[in-house]
Structures are given as structure tokens and as C-alpha cells.
């Protein structure tokens, strides 16, 4: 099998092996193993030692030829070719032909069967017009299949397995499809490419709505345009949703968001998100990677938050703050509720907060300018460090995932002009506080107050570069933007249900050893981003018994499913501890006693006040010395009664009222 030459001609030189060495060897073995004695590898003499293991070799391993027929067929015509040497004699006698055919017949038929182990298809545009100058690449194999026929078709035998096929054509968007090649049935892959004509320019805030409206009409089956609020100057804040069921949260499907234009003068981010929306829209259904992403993720894209500031920014302004804040002069990335923030909310930040409250976002990123870097929480140096350190592993993984796919970000040397020229960030990532410290950033709020993990992506040194640089920005950020969205499927996910299989919203998911918890949504579904490893996961809910499971998370973009069913907790006994360590009965008794004391106190207070009022009235009627006169009269009366009792002169049996008169300081009183 190829190659017969030890060095490939021209630029394709890779010694004498090829990118298709495995399938070429497999075809050669197919012939050898069905031939009676070829697979023994003895060659033309059974007495000689084995020369060719299993009876196969590449041509250069037997007899080197500069450029043979089979090399030409493979290298120039994309034809997989082998050369069976079926007899030691070049010119056998006619009498031997029947036997020779009988020996070769199984091998010849086996080779014909092998043609079914293949992928076939065609490459065309959206109107089903064949694209004659297209070509097909097989990911991971360095194999290129040129499609030169007028009807744009291709056919390729491959080893059994799964492959990513990438169809290309000049002036069209590339399309990727995943296929599985089996032993008996030919796999079909039809590629439909979109004409990709892009005008790389900056869109004015008013133009963005029109562009998104046109795209939403073209992709109405997977795209929805909605608003989340207004800016200070009453401009609408638009969001694009991409999903196979737009407008609906599908239980178990994570939600992702991109946000750009937080600062109005950082204009590259909004244009990258507009290009991303267009790319996802135009390639859904034809590109397997895009189709799978949209079908398994609810994607929200907010191209421009600070619309008011964007109207003031100037193209070519790399460093100034013109257009940076909103119309009230406020930095919209440093104005969110938190322990250290007491500032009054802005319309834009209120819109973001309400947006977060109404969706179950799992992962997010904001696009900025000013350096080349990916930052993760915390932006504030005042935030308790023990809350985030345990989650540094997943945040660093998310940030470095973007940086590594980006051609230059992972070097960690932005080399921005000015004071930041010597900035260095290992692997192109850093906590936000190491770049620009903020007390109450959007990123920290997403993480601390919601279920959403967020990083900030800084796309370049110049905040508002000239439009002729946008094509290069898109070229280097397209893959990282798509790869980062797939990270939402990392870690664990599942449902929290009760004994009757009904969802438990608001249940807490806790990872042993990690401070941060997440909560289940209204359908009982939850997501928790994690790096690979072994974890203890606990689900708990009020009035339910908690459940803990041990889970091993793989390093893959497919979340491990961990669902929980919680049983009702034991009812709280009637005599349970209620307040300050006291039970119901003692508490009631104490409450009654306190009530009696309060009632008696009020009763006594009322009597005292009434008596005080009577004395005031008495004093008013009888003069200033009335109290003294009354007191002396009472003393005299008591003294008289006591003496009368001692002399037996006082009797209760008198039938008439006894009138006695006493004179006290000139005043007369009658006693009945």
C-alpha cells in the first residue's frame, strides 16, 4: 500500500507514511487475510524467515519507486489504492489460472465489501446547487478530500469509528458534521453551506435593532428578540435568544448568556456578539457543532447594554473615558447590590438584576476592551476570600479555556501601550481584583447572589479600534466564543424531587469542602459547574431530609447527571423548643402571669388617678387647708371611737342616728 516513495513529493513530504496509513493498511490486511497463505508473511519461499508481518507492507518497505501508480492515485486523485502481489511467478501457466482465481476470489469479494465501510455525500449551497470547488477535511486525520466533480459529491472509505467532517468552499461558511462509520452500511452526510458575505463595520445603536430583527425573521424557528428594559435616555436594551424552543425554559437544559457594551466606548465586544448571532443563526441545521449547541442550550446574547454611552464614543479612541459611563455618569460594571455597596441603582443595572431573577443562568461572560485577558471573581478585594478560593479551580478552568483557544491571549503578555506595557498574566488569566478592583461588579454579583458563574473577557488593548481591524478580531475570537459556551455542560446537573416525584424548587445543592451553594429552579432542575474529581454532593430542602451522594465528575463537556429524591422530614413535636429554650406550656403560663401583672398595674394606676382627681376637686371646693382639716377630723374620729369602745359607751344597737358634733378649727361636722 502507499507510499512507494520514501519521501512524499513537494509539500506533502512526511517520510513514507500518510495520514491514511491506518485505512490503507486495513485494506491490505483485508486482502491478505482472505488469501490462503499470503497472511503468513513468508513471501515466495516457506523456507525463508518472515519478511512481511501479516503479509502486508507499504511499497517503500519492499521496493522503493519514485512515483508509482498507486502513489499517484492516492496523492493526486484521492483514490485509496493497494497493490496485491498474487503469485511469485510473473507469468503463470494457463493450467494454474483456475486455482489462482479460486485462491484470490475471497480476497477480491472482501475488498468489494470493504467499500461499504465509508462516508458519502455532497456539498452544495442553500439552493442545492453543487459547490464544485469545495473540499472535505477529516478532523484529526490531516486528510483533505477535494470535491472536483460537477455534482459536488464525495465518497471515502474510512476505518470504523466516529469522525468530524468539515466541509469548506471559498466564500461560504464552513460546516461541521459528526458521523459514525460502520462495517456494512455507507454513511451519508449532506452538507449545505451558507454564502457568507460579511461587512465588517460598526453598527450604530439604532442599526442593531434592525439587524437583529432581520436575523430573527430568517431564523424564526430558533431565534427570538426581546427587551429587558430601558436606559437612562429611554433607549431599549435588546437581547437575542437562540434555542430549539425559543421563549421556553426546557427542564434540565442550562441557560447561558453573553453581555457586551457594558462600557459604551468598548465597541469590539458588541460587534463580536452580532457576528456570533449571525453565525449561529446561519449555520443551525447544517453545522453539527452549532446545531448541537443550540439544541442543548438556551443561549441569551445582549450585544449592547450601555446604549447611551455608545452614542458618545469615537472610533479610533483607544484609551479615553468618553462614552465609558452611562448617561448619569455611572460605571455600569460597578453598581450592583452587595455588602459593600450602598449606591442607588441605575436603570441599566436594574434591568440586569431583573433579568437574572427571571432566568436560571448557569454560565456567563462579559466582553470588554482595554487589555488582552480573561478575569474571574473576585473583582473586589473586600469580598471574603474564603468564599471564592474553593471555586478558583473551576473559574481558572473556564477563563483559561477561552485563553487557550485564543491564538495569543494564553501568552499572558498583552503589551498594551502606556503604563500597562509590562503587564504579565500567567496563562492569560487573573482574578479581577488583580486587574482593576471594583467594589460591586456584575461578575461578583452573578456569582455571590445568583447561580451564575461569570468571567470577563478583554478582547484587546484598544477600546474602540478602527473598523478595518474587526475581521481579524472575529477570526481570533470565533472559536473561543463557541468553545466557552460549551463549558456550560461541565460538572453536574440533575433534578431534586419529593417522594411523589414532584419538583422541589429552591432546594440547596452543597458540595462538601466548597462554600458556594446553588439552588434548584422551579422545575427542580439544577446545575453545578465543577472540574474533574470526586465530590460529596448534598441536596437539602426545608421540611425534607437531606440526601448526600458521592459523585465522580469526568473532564468532559458532558455534565454528570446526579438527581435526588428527598423524603419528608419528621414533624416537629407539639412540645418542641419554641423560644429561648422554653416549651409551649411554660410559655403560656408566663404570658398569663405577665398579663395579670400588667392588668393589676393598670387597674391600680387608674384608681390612683381617679383618687388624685377627687382630691383636686375636694381641694378646689374647700380651700387650701382642706386636706389637713380632713386628716385631723379622721384622727379625732378614730380616737373617739376607740375610747367609746373601751368605756362601753358606744353601741351598734341604737335605733336612731346618733348626732355628734365636733369642732375642728372652727368648722362643724355631723356624723350619722
C-alpha positions as CSV (number, residue, x, y, z in Angstrom):
1,X,0.0,0.0,0.0
2,X,1.1,3.6,-0.4
3,X,3.6,5.1,-0.3
4,X,6.1,3.5,-2.6
5,X,8.4,6.5,-2.3
6,X,10.3,7.1,0.9
7,X,9.6,10.8,0.7
8,X,6.4,12.4,-0.5
9,X,6.8,14.8,-3.3
10,X,6.6,18.6,-2.7
11,X,4.9,20.0,0.4
12,X,3.3,16.7,1.4
13,X,6.5,15.1,2.4
14,X,6.2,13.0,5.6
15,X,8.6,10.2,5.0
16,X,6.8,7.2,3.6
17,X,3.7,7.1,5.8
18,X,0.5,9.0,5.1
19,X,-2.4,10.4,7.1
20,X,-4.4,7.4,5.8
21,X,-1.9,4.8,6.8
22,X,-4.4,3.0,9.1
23,X,-7.1,2.5,6.4
24,X,-4.6,1.7,3.7
25,X,-3.1,-1.0,5.9
26,X,-6.6,-2.2,6.8
27,X,-7.4,-2.7,3.1
28,X,-4.1,-4.5,2.5
29,X,-4.8,-6.8,5.5
30,X,-8.3,-7.5,4.2
31,X,-6.8,-8.9,1.0
32,X,-4.1,-10.8,2.8
33,X,-6.2,-12.4,5.5
34,X,-8.6,-13.9,2.9
35,X,-5.8,-15.3,0.8
36,X,-4.8,-18.9,1.7
37,X,-1.2,-18.2,2.7
38,X,-0.4,-14.6,2.0
39,X,-1.0,-13.6,5.6
40,X,1.8,-15.9,6.8
41,X,4.2,-13.3,5.5
42,X,6.7,-15.8,4.2
43,X,6.8,-14.3,0.7
44,X,7.8,-16.7,-2.1
45,X,9.6,-19.3,0.0
46,X,8.3,-21.0,3.1
47,X,11.9,-21.8,4.0
48,X,12.9,-18.1,4.3
49,X,12.1,-16.2,7.5
50,X,9.1,-14.0,7.7
51,X,9.7,-10.9,5.6
52,X,6.3,-9.1,5.9
53,X,4.3,-9.4,9.1
54,X,0.7,-10.5,8.2
55,X,1.7,-10.4,4.6
56,X,1.5,-6.6,4.2
57,X,3.8,-3.6,3.9
58,X,3.9,-0.2,2.4
59,X,5.5,-0.1,-1.0
60,X,8.7,1.6,0.2
61,X,9.2,-1.3,2.7
62,X,9.6,-3.7,-0.2
63,X,10.7,-1.9,-3.4
64,X,11.1,1.9,-3.5
65,X,9.7,3.6,-6.6
66,X,10.0,7.4,-7.2
67,X,6.3,8.0,-8.0
68,X,4.3,4.9,-8.6
69,X,0.8,4.4,-10.0
70,X,-0.7,3.7,-6.5
71,X,1.0,6.8,-5.1
72,X,-0.3,9.0,-7.9
73,X,-3.9,7.6,-7.5
74,X,-3.8,8.3,-3.7
75,X,-1.9,11.7,-3.7
76,X,-3.4,13.3,-6.7
77,X,-6.8,11.7,-7.2
78,X,-7.9,10.9,-3.6
79,X,-8.2,7.2,-4.5
80,X,-7.2,4.7,-1.9
81,X,-5.2,2.1,-3.8
82,X,-3.4,-1.2,-2.8
83,X,-1.3,-3.5,-5.0
84,X,-1.8,-7.2,-4.3
85,X,1.1,-9.4,-5.5
86,X,-0.8,-12.6,-6.0
87,X,1.9,-15.0,-7.2
88,X,5.6,-15.4,-7.1
89,X,5.7,-16.1,-10.8
90,X,5.1,-13.2,-13.2
91,X,3.6,-15.3,-15.9
92,X,1.9,-18.5,-14.7
93,X,0.8,-21.3,-16.9
94,X,-2.7,-21.4,-18.2
95,X,-3.4,-24.6,-16.2
96,X,-2.8,-22.7,-13.0
97,X,-5.3,-20.0,-13.6
98,X,-8.4,-21.8,-12.2
99,X,-6.6,-22.5,-8.9
100,X,-5.2,-19.0,-8.8
101,X,-8.6,-17.4,-9.2
102,X,-10.1,-19.7,-6.5
103,X,-7.3,-18.6,-4.1
104,X,-8.0,-14.9,-4.8
105,X,-11.8,-14.9,-5.1
106,X,-12.4,-14.5,-1.3
107,X,-10.0,-11.6,-1.1
108,X,-11.5,-9.9,-4.2
109,X,-15.0,-10.1,-2.8
110,X,-13.8,-9.0,0.7
111,X,-12.3,-5.9,-0.9
112,X,-15.6,-5.1,-2.7
113,X,-17.4,-5.4,0.7
114,X,-15.0,-3.0,2.2
115,X,-16.3,-0.2,0.0
116,X,-19.4,-0.1,2.2
117,X,-17.3,1.0,5.2
118,X,-17.4,4.6,4.0
119,X,-18.9,8.0,4.2
120,X,-20.6,9.6,1.2
121,X,-22.4,12.8,0.4
122,X,-22.4,16.0,-1.4
123,X,-21.6,19.7,-0.8
124,X,-24.0,22.3,-2.1
125,X,-25.3,25.8,-1.2
126,X,-28.7,26.6,0.3
127,X,-30.3,26.3,-3.1
128,X,-28.9,22.8,-3.5
129,X,-26.5,23.9,-6.2
130,X,-23.4,21.8,-6.1
131,X,-20.2,23.6,-5.0
132,X,-17.6,22.2,-7.4
133,X,-14.5,23.7,-5.8
134,X,-15.4,22.6,-2.3
135,X,-13.3,20.2,-0.2
136,X,-13.8,18.0,2.8
137,X,-11.5,17.8,5.8
138,X,-11.5,15.0,8.3
139,X,-10.7,16.4,11.8
140,X,-7.7,14.7,13.5
141,X,-6.5,12.9,10.3
142,X,-4.9,15.7,8.2
143,X,-6.9,14.2,5.4
144,X,-8.3,16.5,2.7
145,X,-10.8,15.3,0.1
146,X,-11.1,17.6,-2.9
147,X,-14.6,17.7,-4.5
148,X,-14.0,18.5,-8.1
149,X,-16.9,16.8,-9.8
150,X,-19.7,19.0,-11.2
151,X,-22.3,17.4,-8.9
152,X,-20.2,18.1,-5.8
153,X,-20.2,14.6,-4.4
154,X,-17.7,12.7,-2.4
155,X,-17.1,9.1,-1.3
156,X,-14.4,8.0,1.2
157,X,-13.6,4.6,2.8
158,X,-12.6,5.1,6.5
159,X,-11.8,2.9,9.4
160,X,-14.7,2.2,11.7
161,X,-15.3,4.9,14.2
162,X,-16.7,8.4,14.8
163,X,-15.4,11.4,12.8
164,X,-15.9,15.1,12.4
165,X,-16.2,16.1,8.7
166,X,-15.6,19.7,7.8
167,X,-16.9,21.0,4.5
168,X,-15.3,24.1,3.0
169,X,-15.8,26.2,0.0
170,X,-14.4,29.7,-0.9
171,X,-16.8,32.4,0.1
172,X,-19.0,30.1,2.2
173,X,-19.2,29.4,5.9
174,X,-17.6,26.1,6.9
175,X,-19.9,23.3,8.1
176,X,-19.0,20.5,10.5
177,X,-20.9,17.2,10.8
178,X,-20.2,14.2,13.1
179,X,-20.6,10.8,11.5
180,X,-20.2,7.2,12.6
181,X,-18.7,4.8,10.1
182,X,-19.7,1.1,10.4
183,X,-18.7,-2.1,8.6
184,X,-21.7,-2.7,6.4
185,X,-23.8,0.5,5.7
186,X,-22.5,3.5,3.9
187,X,-22.9,6.7,6.0
188,X,-24.5,9.7,4.2
189,X,-23.5,13.3,5.0
190,X,-25.1,16.1,3.1
191,X,-23.5,19.5,3.5
192,X,-25.4,22.7,2.8
193,X,-23.2,25.8,3.0
194,X,-24.2,29.4,3.5
195,X,-22.9,32.2,1.4
196,X,-21.0,34.2,4.0
197,X,-20.7,37.8,2.9
198,X,-19.9,40.0,5.9
199,X,-19.4,43.7,6.0
200,X,-17.1,44.3,8.9
201,X,-18.2,47.6,10.3
202,X,-19.5,49.2,13.5
203,X,-23.3,49.3,13.8
204,X,-24.9,52.4,15.4
205,X,-27.2,51.6,18.3
206,X,-30.2,52.3,16.2
207,X,-29.0,49.9,13.5
208,X,-28.5,47.0,15.9
209,X,-32.3,46.5,16.4
210,X,-32.9,46.4,12.6
211,X,-30.1,43.9,12.1
212,X,-31.3,41.6,14.8
213,X,-34.9,41.9,13.6
214,X,-33.9,40.7,10.1
215,X,-31.9,37.8,11.5
216,X,-34.8,36.8,13.8
217,X,-37.2,36.6,10.8
218,X,-34.7,34.5,8.9
219,X,-34.2,32.1,11.8
220,X,-37.6,32.3,13.5
221,X,-37.5,28.6,14.4
222,X,-34.5,29.0,16.7
223,X,-34.3,32.8,17.4
224,X,-36.3,35.3,19.4
225,X,-35.7,39.0,20.0
226,X,-36.8,40.6,23.3
227,X,-36.0,43.5,25.6
228,X,-35.2,43.6,29.3
229,X,-35.6,47.3,30.0
230,X,-34.6,50.8,29.0
231,X,-31.5,53.0,29.5
232,X,-31.5,56.4,31.3
233,X,-32.3,58.1,28.0
234,X,-35.2,55.7,27.3
235,X,-33.4,53.5,24.7
236,X,-34.4,49.8,24.6
237,X,-31.9,47.1,25.8
238,X,-32.3,44.2,23.3
239,X,-31.5,40.6,23.9
240,X,-31.3,37.7,21.4
241,X,-32.3,34.2,22.4
242,X,-31.2,31.1,20.4
243,X,-32.8,27.8,21.3
244,X,-34.6,24.9,19.6
245,X,-37.6,26.1,21.6
246,X,-37.2,29.9,21.9
247,X,-39.1,31.6,24.7
248,X,-39.3,28.4,26.8
249,X,-37.2,27.1,29.6
250,X,-36.8,23.3,29.0
251,X,-36.4,21.4,32.3
252,X,-32.8,20.1,32.5
253,X,-31.5,22.5,29.8
254,X,-28.9,25.0,31.1
255,X,-29.1,28.7,30.2
256,X,-26.1,30.7,29.1
257,X,-25.6,34.4,28.4
258,X,-23.1,36.8,26.7
259,X,-23.1,40.5,27.6
260,X,-21.2,43.3,25.8
261,X,-21.2,47.0,25.7
262,X,-21.2,47.4,29.5
263,X,-19.0,50.4,28.8
264,X,-20.2,52.4,25.7
265,X,-16.7,53.1,24.4
266,X,-15.7,49.4,24.3
267,X,-17.1,48.6,20.8
268,X,-15.4,45.4,19.7
269,X,-17.4,43.2,22.0
270,X,-20.8,44.3,20.6
271,X,-19.7,43.6,17.1
272,X,-18.3,40.2,18.0
273,X,-21.6,39.2,19.5
274,X,-23.5,40.4,16.5
275,X,-21.3,38.3,14.3
276,X,-21.8,35.4,16.7
277,X,-25.6,35.7,16.5
278,X,-25.4,35.7,12.7
279,X,-23.0,32.7,12.6
280,X,-25.3,30.6,14.9
281,X,-28.4,31.6,13.0
282,X,-27.0,30.9,9.6
283,X,-25.3,27.6,10.5
284,X,-28.0,26.0,12.6
285,X,-29.1,22.7,10.9
286,X,-26.1,22.5,8.7
287,X,-23.2,22.6,11.2
288,X,-23.3,19.8,13.7
289,X,-21.4,21.7,16.4
290,X,-23.7,24.8,16.2
291,X,-26.8,22.6,15.9
292,X,-25.9,20.6,19.0
293,X,-25.1,23.7,21.0
294,X,-28.4,25.4,20.2
295,X,-30.4,22.2,20.7
296,X,-28.9,21.6,24.2
297,X,-28.5,25.1,25.5
298,X,-30.8,28.1,25.9
299,X,-28.5,30.9,24.7
300,X,-29.1,34.6,25.5
301,X,-26.9,37.3,23.9
302,X,-27.1,41.0,24.9
303,X,-25.0,42.9,22.4
304,X,-25.0,46.3,24.0
305,X,-26.0,47.3,27.5
306,X,-24.8,50.9,27.7
307,X,-26.6,52.2,24.6
308,X,-26.4,55.8,25.8
309,X,-22.7,55.8,26.3
310,X,-22.1,54.1,22.9
311,X,-23.6,57.1,21.1
312,X,-20.9,59.4,22.5
313,X,-17.9,57.1,21.9
314,X,-15.5,57.9,19.0
315,X,-13.9,55.4,16.5
316,X,-10.2,55.2,16.9
317,X,-10.3,56.3,20.6
318,X,-8.3,53.6,22.4
319,X,-7.8,55.0,25.9
320,X,-10.2,57.9,26.8
321,X,-13.3,57.6,29.0
322,X,-15.6,59.3,26.6
323,X,-18.7,57.0,26.4
324,X,-17.5,54.8,29.2
325,X,-20.3,55.6,31.8
326,X,-24.0,55.7,31.2
327,X,-26.0,59.0,30.8
328,X,-25.8,59.5,34.6
329,X,-22.0,59.3,34.6
330,X,-22.1,55.9,36.3
331,X,-19.8,52.8,35.6
332,X,-22.4,50.1,34.9
333,X,-19.9,47.3,35.9
334,X,-19.6,48.7,39.4
335,X,-23.1,49.3,40.5
336,X,-24.7,46.1,41.9
337,X,-26.2,45.3,45.3
338,X,-23.8,43.9,47.8
339,X,-22.3,44.1,51.3
340,X,-20.1,47.0,50.4
341,X,-22.3,48.9,48.0
342,X,-25.0,51.4,49.1
343,X,-25.3,53.3,45.8
344,X,-28.6,53.9,44.2
345,X,-29.4,51.5,41.3
346,X,-29.4,52.6,37.7
347,X,-32.0,51.7,35.0
348,X,-29.5,49.5,33.2
349,X,-28.3,47.6,36.3
350,X,-31.9,47.2,37.5
351,X,-32.7,45.7,34.1
352,X,-29.8,43.2,34.5
353,X,-30.9,42.3,38.1
354,X,-34.5,41.6,36.9
355,X,-33.2,39.6,34.0
356,X,-31.1,37.4,36.3
357,X,-34.1,36.9,38.6
358,X,-36.3,35.7,35.7
359,X,-33.8,33.2,34.2
360,X,-31.7,30.2,35.5
361,X,-28.4,31.3,34.1
362,X,-25.6,28.9,34.8
363,X,-22.6,30.4,32.9
364,X,-21.9,33.9,31.6
365,X,-19.2,36.1,30.1
366,X,-19.0,39.9,29.6
367,X,-16.8,41.2,26.7
368,X,-14.6,44.3,27.4
369,X,-11.7,46.1,25.9
370,X,-8.5,47.7,27.3
371,X,-6.2,44.7,27.5
372,X,-6.0,41.0,26.4
373,X,-7.0,39.0,29.4
374,X,-9.7,36.7,31.0
375,X,-10.6,37.6,34.6
376,X,-12.7,35.7,37.1
377,X,-14.1,36.6,40.6
378,X,-13.5,38.4,42.7
379,X,-13.2,42.0,41.4
380,X,-13.5,43.3,45.0
381,X,-10.6,42.9,47.4
382,X,-13.1,43.4,50.2
383,X,-15.1,40.3,49.4
384,X,-14.4,37.4,51.9
385,X,-11.7,35.4,50.3
386,X,-12.8,32.1,51.8
387,X,-16.0,32.3,49.7
388,X,-14.2,32.1,46.4
389,X,-10.9,30.4,46.9
390,X,-12.6,26.9,46.9
391,X,-14.1,27.7,43.5
392,X,-10.9,29.1,42.0
393,X,-10.3,25.8,40.3
394,X,-13.4,25.9,38.1
395,X,-13.1,29.7,37.5
396,X,-9.5,29.3,36.3
397,X,-10.5,26.4,34.1
398,X,-13.3,28.5,32.5
399,X,-11.1,31.5,32.0
400,X,-8.1,29.5,30.7
401,X,-10.4,27.6,28.4
402,X,-11.1,30.8,26.5
403,X,-7.5,32.0,26.7
404,X,-6.0,28.7,25.4
405,X,-8.3,28.6,22.3
406,X,-7.4,32.2,21.5
407,X,-4.2,32.4,19.4
408,X,-2.4,34.9,21.7
409,X,-4.3,35.5,24.9
410,X,-2.8,32.5,26.7
411,X,0.7,34.0,26.4
412,X,-0.3,36.5,29.1
413,X,1.6,39.4,27.6
414,X,-0.9,42.0,26.2
415,X,1.9,44.6,25.6
416,X,-0.6,47.4,25.7
417,X,1.0,50.9,25.2
418,X,1.5,53.1,28.2
419,X,1.8,52.2,31.8
420,X,0.5,48.7,31.2
421,X,3.1,47.8,28.7
422,X,4.9,45.4,31.1
423,X,1.7,43.7,32.4
424,X,2.0,39.9,32.6
425,X,-0.7,37.5,33.4
426,X,0.2,33.8,33.6
427,X,-1.8,31.8,31.1
428,X,-3.6,35.0,30.2
429,X,-5.9,34.9,33.2
430,X,-6.2,36.6,36.6
431,X,-8.7,37.4,39.3
432,X,-10.5,40.6,38.6
433,X,-9.0,42.4,41.6
434,X,-5.5,41.9,40.2
435,X,-6.5,43.9,37.1
436,X,-9.0,46.6,38.2
437,X,-10.5,46.4,41.7
438,X,-14.3,47.1,41.9
439,X,-16.5,47.0,45.0
440,X,-19.7,45.7,43.4
441,X,-19.1,44.4,39.9
442,X,-21.5,42.5,37.7
443,X,-19.3,39.4,37.8
444,X,-19.2,39.2,41.6
445,X,-23.0,39.8,41.8
446,X,-23.7,37.0,39.4
447,X,-21.6,34.6,41.5
448,X,-22.4,35.7,45.0
449,X,-26.1,36.4,44.6
450,X,-27.2,34.1,41.8
451,X,-26.4,30.6,40.5
452,X,-24.4,32.1,37.6
453,X,-20.6,31.7,37.2
454,X,-19.2,34.6,35.1
455,X,-15.8,35.7,33.7
456,X,-14.8,38.9,31.9
457,X,-13.1,38.6,28.5
458,X,-10.9,41.6,27.5
459,X,-10.5,41.4,23.7
460,X,-7.7,43.8,23.0
461,X,-5.7,46.9,24.1
462,X,-7.7,49.4,22.1
463,X,-11.2,50.0,23.3
464,X,-12.6,51.4,20.0
465,X,-10.2,50.4,17.2
466,X,-10.9,51.3,13.5
467,X,-13.4,49.1,11.7
468,X,-10.7,47.5,9.4
469,X,-9.5,45.5,12.4
470,X,-12.9,43.8,13.1
471,X,-12.3,40.9,10.6
472,X,-9.1,39.9,12.5
473,X,-10.9,40.2,15.8
474,X,-13.6,37.8,14.6
475,X,-11.0,35.4,13.2
476,X,-9.3,35.0,16.5
477,X,-12.4,35.1,18.8
478,X,-14.9,32.9,16.9
479,X,-13.7,29.6,18.1
480,X,-13.1,30.7,21.7
481,X,-16.6,32.2,21.9
482,X,-18.2,28.9,20.7
483,X,-15.9,26.8,22.9
484,X,-16.7,28.8,26.0
485,X,-20.5,28.3,25.5
486,X,-19.9,24.5,25.6
487,X,-18.4,24.9,29.1
488,X,-22.0,25.3,30.5
489,X,-22.3,21.5,30.1
490,X,-19.4,20.8,32.5
491,X,-19.8,19.5,36.1
492,X,-23.0,18.0,37.4
493,X,-26.7,18.5,36.8
494,X,-30.0,16.9,37.8
495,X,-33.3,17.2,39.5
496,X,-34.4,17.5,43.1
497,X,-37.8,15.8,43.6
498,X,-40.0,14.8,46.5
499,X,-41.3,11.3,47.3
500,X,-44.2,11.8,44.8
501,X,-41.8,12.8,42.0
502,X,-42.8,16.4,42.2
503,X,-40.1,19.1,41.7
504,X,-38.7,20.9,44.8
505,X,-37.8,24.4,43.8
506,X,-35.3,26.3,45.9
507,X,-33.6,23.2,47.2
508,X,-29.9,23.7,48.1
509,X,-27.1,21.8,46.4
510,X,-23.9,21.8,48.6
511,X,-20.5,20.4,47.7
512,X,-18.5,19.2,50.7
513,X,-15.5,21.4,51.0
514,X,-16.9,24.3,48.9
515,X,-18.6,27.3,50.4
516,X,-20.7,28.3,47.4
517,X,-24.1,26.6,47.0
518,X,-26.6,26.6,44.2
519,X,-30.4,26.3,44.3
520,X,-32.8,24.3,42.1
521,X,-35.2,26.1,39.8
522,X,-39.0,25.9,39.6
523,X,-38.8,22.6,37.8
524,X,-36.5,21.2,40.4
525,X,-33.5,21.3,38.0
526,X,-30.1,22.5,38.9
527,X,-26.5,22.8,37.5
528,X,-23.2,23.0,39.3
529,X,-20.0,23.7,37.4
530,X,-17.1,21.6,38.6
531,X,-13.7,20.4,37.5
532,X,-12.9,16.7,37.2
533,X,-12.7,14.9,40.5
534,X,-14.6,13.0,43.3
535,X,-17.2,15.0,45.2
536,X,-19.7,14.6,48.1
537,X,-22.9,16.3,46.9
538,X,-25.7,17.1,49.4
539,X,-29.3,18.1,48.4
540,X,-31.5,19.7,51.2
541,X,-34.8,21.5,51.4
542,X,-36.9,22.9,54.2
543,X,-39.1,20.2,55.9
544,X,-37.2,17.4,54.0
545,X,-34.4,15.1,55.0
546,X,-31.2,15.9,53.2
547,X,-29.5,13.3,50.9
548,X,-25.8,13.0,50.2
549,X,-24.3,11.2,47.2
550,X,-20.7,10.6,46.1
551,X,-20.1,11.6,42.5
552,X,-17.1,11.3,40.2
553,X,-17.0,14.1,37.6
554,X,-15.2,13.5,34.3
555,X,-13.2,16.0,32.5
556,X,-15.7,16.3,29.6
557,X,-18.2,18.7,28.1
558,X,-21.0,16.4,29.3
559,X,-22.4,17.0,32.8
560,X,-22.7,14.0,35.1
561,X,-26.4,13.5,36.0
562,X,-27.0,13.4,39.8
563,X,-30.7,13.6,40.8
564,X,-32.1,13.5,44.3
565,X,-35.4,12.3,45.8
566,X,-36.0,13.8,49.2
567,X,-38.3,12.3,51.8
568,X,-40.5,14.4,54.1
569,X,-38.7,15.2,57.4
570,X,-40.2,14.1,60.8
571,X,-43.0,16.5,62.0
572,X,-42.0,19.0,64.7
573,X,-43.5,17.8,68.1
574,X,-46.0,20.0,69.9
575,X,-43.8,20.3,72.9
576,X,-40.8,21.2,70.9
577,X,-38.5,24.0,71.8
578,X,-40.0,27.3,70.7
579,X,-38.4,30.4,72.1
580,X,-35.4,31.0,74.4
581,X,-35.4,27.3,75.2
582,X,-38.9,27.2,76.6
583,X,-41.8,24.9,75.6
584,X,-45.3,25.8,74.8
585,X,-47.0,25.2,78.2
586,X,-44.5,27.2,80.3
587,X,-44.5,30.0,77.8
588,X,-48.3,30.2,78.0
589,X,-48.2,30.3,81.8
590,X,-45.6,33.0,81.9
591,X,-47.6,35.0,79.3
592,X,-50.7,34.8,81.5
593,X,-48.8,35.9,84.6
594,X,-47.4,38.8,82.8
595,X,-50.9,39.7,81.6
596,X,-52.2,39.6,85.1
597,X,-49.4,41.8,86.4
598,X,-50.0,44.3,83.6
599,X,-53.8,44.3,84.3
600,X,-53.3,44.9,88.0
601,X,-50.8,47.6,87.4
602,X,-53.2,49.4,85.0
603,X,-56.1,48.9,87.5
604,X,-54.0,50.5,90.3
605,X,-52.9,53.3,88.1
606,X,-56.5,54.1,87.1
607,X,-57.6,54.1,90.8
608,X,-54.6,56.4,91.7
609,X,-55.5,58.8,89.0
610,X,-59.2,58.9,89.9
611,X,-58.4,59.4,93.6
612,X,-56.0,62.1,92.7
613,X,-58.7,63.9,90.6
614,X,-61.2,63.6,93.5
615,X,-58.7,65.2,95.9
616,X,-58.1,68.0,93.5
617,X,-61.8,68.6,93.2
618,X,-62.2,68.5,97.0
619,X,-59.3,71.0,97.5
620,X,-60.8,73.3,94.9
621,X,-64.2,73.3,96.7
622,X,-63.0,73.6,100.3
623,X,-59.8,75.6,100.2
624,X,-56.1,75.2,100.6
625,X,-56.2,73.5,104.0
626,X,-58.9,71.0,103.2
627,X,-56.5,68.1,103.2
628,X,-55.2,69.0,106.6
629,X,-58.7,69.5,108.1
630,X,-59.8,66.2,106.7
631,X,-56.8,64.4,108.1
632,X,-57.3,65.9,111.6
633,X,-61.0,65.1,111.6
634,X,-60.3,61.5,110.7
635,X,-57.8,61.2,113.5
636,X,-60.2,62.7,116.1
637,X,-63.0,60.4,114.9
638,X,-60.8,57.3,115.3
639,X,-59.7,58.4,118.8
640,X,-63.3,59.0,119.9
641,X,-64.5,55.6,118.7
642,X,-61.6,53.8,120.4
643,X,-62.4,55.5,123.8
644,X,-66.1,54.8,123.5
645,X,-65.4,51.1,122.9
646,X,-63.2,50.9,126.0
647,X,-65.9,52.6,128.2
648,X,-68.7,50.5,126.6
649,X,-70.3,53.7,125.7
650,X,-70.6,53.0,122.0
651,X,-73.3,50.7,120.9
652,X,-74.5,49.5,117.5
653,X,-78.0,48.8,118.8
654,X,-79.2,52.4,118.7
655,X,-82.4,52.7,116.6
656,X,-81.8,56.4,115.9
657,X,-78.9,58.0,114.3
658,X,-76.6,59.5,116.9
659,X,-75.7,63.0,116.0
660,X,-72.4,64.2,117.4
661,X,-70.8,67.5,116.7
662,X,-67.2,68.3,116.7
663,X,-65.5,71.5,116.2
664,X,-62.1,71.4,114.4
665,X,-60.6,74.8,113.8
666,X,-64.0,76.5,113.8
667,X,-65.7,74.1,111.3
668,X,-68.7,71.8,112.3
669,X,-69.3,68.3,111.1
670,X,-72.2,66.0,111.6
671,X,-71.7,62.2,112.0
672,X,-74.5,59.9,111.3
